[in-house]
């Protein structure tokens, strides 16, 4: 599986159960780059992005073996309620769908957000993932 799928309600429950902060939960390991896609049920742009992100994950995971983790956080939206979507916006700090984040963990600051964009072109997302991988590699070399 190139992109791990996680339901938003599962994320909420696991955060509550573990007591971890959001960034610590999403980016737990030093030396890895975490690419997070926040998507919503019934979102045309999300549906359009899904196969593109899957292809990008496959290509980049092959190139950077073991350094990348792709996660899709999926928000449900029943026709009669915006509640889950509003909770995700409060917790994840986004407004639009799909929103993509790039995170990594530093030794001194913990997990940080390197990049955020709503519905970016895959070429832009790829460029920023590659830059994050280079940054993480440089941090690793500096520690050695």
Secondary structure as UniProt FT lines:
FT   STRAND          3..7
FT   HELIX           8..18
FT   HELIX           22..26
FT   STRAND          33..40
FT   TURN            41..42
FT   HELIX           44..63
FT   TURN            64..67
FT   STRAND          68..75
FT   TURN            79..80
FT   HELIX           83..92
FT   STRAND          99..106
FT   TURN            107..109
FT   STRAND          110..118
FT   HELIX           122..143
//
